[in-house]
Amino acid sequence: MKQEIISLLDKLVPSEGYLDTHLAEVKLFRAQHDVPIMPTIYDQCVCMAVQGSKITRTADQTLEYDPENYVVVPTIMPFECETVYSEDKPFLGLAVEFDFSVVQEIMDTLGKSYCKTTEAMEPHPGMYLEKWDERMDDSVLRLLRSLENESDAKVLGRQMIREIYYRVLMGEKGYILASAAGGESAYAKVAKAIRAIHDNYADPLDVPQLAETANMSERSFQRH
């Protein structure tokens, strides 16, 4: 399956750079020349490298995602990024943005027992690695197949996005995504404030304002 995924991505992204798709939540990427280390911002998303790898660095952690591991970013994160590839094998990857309302629907379907196991497990990192297994291979492959045709993407691709959310939630560290999407955990509240900063960076912002956005006291907001 992985080889078919590589072939499909190679076909869908024939030239270097980012490619928008028929689905706003899905971006594809190809790199075959030197990409300097640069600061960037990842939105809430899952990022996958099917060929080559990417190294991401924040102030307190360095993660490398590759065909064996994908990276989950439950909240908006600024970091430095480095792309790794070889001359005969360009970097090929994709990113799927999270719609937390859909993630929450899946959590509701899974039931309260799943949600309760996520509430006390804090603090959480801004991003983390998850093992890429054959079930995720299957989901990604069917998503990429749907992107070849606009109507397939709009009807079938959206189901595949939902399936990918489910796969991430059921991963070993899926409770971190659940905590960010659940809305009631401190992690989710702080993530909401980070989103407010991201969306309104040009406006005056202060701690009381952000604490109110997060529905927390200033003291609790500062601590978390």
Stockholm file with secondary structure:
# STOCKHOLM 1.0

chainA/1-224         MKQEIISLLDKLVPSEGYLDTHLAEVKLFRAQHDVPIMPTIYDQCVCMAVQGSKITRTADQTLEYDPENYVVVPTIMPFECETVYSEDKPFLGLAVEFDFSVVQEIMDTLGKSYCKTTEAMEPHPGMYLEKWDERMDDSVLRLLRSLENESDAKVLGRQMIREIYYRVLMGEKGYILASAAGGESAYAKVAKAIRAIHDNYADPLDVPQLAETANMSERSFQRH
#=GR chainA/1-224 SS CHHHHHHHHHHHCCSSEEEECSSTTEEEEEECSCCCCEEEEECSEEEEEEESEEEEECSSCEEEEBTTEEEEECSCEEEEEEEECBTTBCEEEEEEECCHHHHHHHHHHHCHHHHHHHHTCCCCCSCEEEECCHHHHHHHHHHHHHTTSHHHIIIIIHHHHHHHHHHHHTSTTHHHHHHHHHSSSHHHHHHHHHHHHHHTTTSCCCHHHHHHHTTSCHHHHHHC
#=GC SS_cons         CHHHHHHHHHHHCCSSEEEECSSTTEEEEEECSCCCCEEEEECSEEEEEEESEEEEECSSCEEEEBTTEEEEECSCEEEEEEEECBTTBCEEEEEEECCHHHHHHHHHHHCHHHHHHHHTCCCCCSCEEEECCHHHHHHHHHHHHHTTSHHHIIIIIHHHHHHHHHHHHTSTTHHHHHHHHHSSSHHHHHHHHHHHHHHTTTSCCCHHHHHHHTTSCHHHHHHC
//
